[in-house]
């Protein structure tokens, strides 16, 4: 499933995501929830959660995605040839409960960009944040509402979530370049 040191094994991630699905439902059991995955890492996580919530509630969970490429605060300098993909929010989020989903939370800048992208589609009543791994190192005051695991890694290392056949694992590897 990927090269590097395993920080969180696939079984632990799956258990954590099942727990989070229950927490999302329990927080507001009678309210429809809309899941928005941040492209690319958050999309498969949001899909997994949508299925888990659907199994528990018998409801179809509305699922979308946002591409943050053009919303990044470093887009002009860090992205000489950006790979821009489509955002896909095929429903009205105005006044709704939205759970923004990503794989790894680090500085908070990705989440800030995702919030900007999301607000182009309307103003939700509430936005919650779900991540698999929180590696600390925040540069902005952003915290997850739902989290599978906190991870500690040294400088010069990356934290990644790898996906194979709907199984996720959290790994740490040396940064390239």
N, C-alpha and C positions, 0 to 999 in steps of 0.2 A: 503493500500500500504506500510506499513512499520511502525516501531515504532520510535518515536522521534518527535522533533519539526520541522514542515514544514517550510523550508526557501524559497522555490520556488514551487508554486503549479503546478500541471500537465498542466493546460491551459497556464500558463506563459511559461513553458518549451517548449510546443508545438509551441507557437507563436514565441519564440526565435529561435527555430530550423528552422522554416519556413523562418524567417528573414535571418538566416545564409545561408540557401540554396540559397536564392536570392543573398546575398553578394558574395558567392562563384562563382556563375554564372557571376555576374556583374564584378568581378575583372578581369576575362579573358573570355569573352563570347564565343569566337570561339575556345577555347582550351579544349581538353578533360581533365577531372579531374579523378584522381584515388583516391578512399577513402580507407584508411587503418585504421581499428579499433584496438585499443590495447586490447588484451584479458584480461579480460572478460568484464570490464565495458564499453569499447569503442565500442565493436562490435554492440550492439543494436542501439547505437547512430548513427554509420556509416550507418547501414541498414536504419534507419529512413531518414537520409540525402540523401541517394542514391535514395530512393523512391520520396522524395520531389524534388530533382533536376531533376529526370526523368520525373515527372509530368510537371514541368515547361519547360523543353527543348524537351521532346519527345525522349530523348536519353537514352540508357541503360548505367548506370554508373558502371564502374568496381569497384568491392568491394573485399577487402582482409582483413587479420588480421595478427597481429604479437604477438607472445608470448614472453614476456620479461624475463621470469623466470631466464634463464641462463645468462642474460645480466645485471642483477642487481649488483650493486657494493657491496651489502651486502649478496649475495647469499650463500656464504660459512658459514656465521654466523647466519643469520636470517631465513634460510630455512632448518631446519633439515630434513624435508621430503617434498620437494617441489612437487607441482602438476604441472607437465610440460605438456603443451598442444601443439598442432601443430601450426606453423605459416602457413598461407595460402595466398600466393601471386601468383595467377595463371596467371600472365601477366608480361610483361617486363616493369619495371619502369625506365629503363635507359633513361635519358633525358626528363622525363615526369613531369607533375605537380601532386604532391601527397599532399593530405590533411590527416594528421595524426589526428585521432579522439580518445578522451578519455572522461570519465565522469567528474572527478574532478582533478583539477591541484592544487598541494600543494607545495612540495619542489622542484619539477622539476626533481627529480631523475628517476621517471618512464619514463618521456619523453626522458631523456638522454639515458636510456636503450633501449627505443623503436627506437630511431634514430640509435643506433648501430645495432639493429636487422634488421631494414629496409635497412641499407646500405649493408647488406649481400646479398640483392637481386638486387643491382645495385645502380647507382648514379643518382637520380632524378635531373632534372633541377632546381626544386624548391620544398621545403617542407614547408607546412603551418600547423599550429596547430589549432584545434578546440576542445573546451571543453564546457561542460554545466556549470560547476561551477568552479570559481577561488577563492580559499579560502585564497590566499596570503601565506606568510611564506616561500618564495622561498629561497633555499640554492644554487641554480644554476641560471645563468642568462638566464632563459627561460621564454618567454611570449607568450600568445596565440594570434593568428591572428583573431580568431572568438570566441566569448564567449556569453553565454546566460546570466549569472549573476555573479556578484562578491558577495561573502558571507563573513560575519564576524562572527566568533565564538571564544569563549574563549578557553584557554588552557584546555587540558583534554577532548576535544570534537572532535568527528569525523564529517565529512561531507560526506554523501553518496547520490548517485542517485539510487533510487529504480525504478524498471520497472515492470509494470503490464499491459498486453494487449496493448503493444505499447504506453503506457502512462508513462511518466517519472516525478518524483518529487524529489526535493532536500530536504534532511532532515539532522538534526543535532542530534547527540546522544552522550551520555557519552562513552568514550573509555573503552573498556573492558580490564581487566588485569592490 
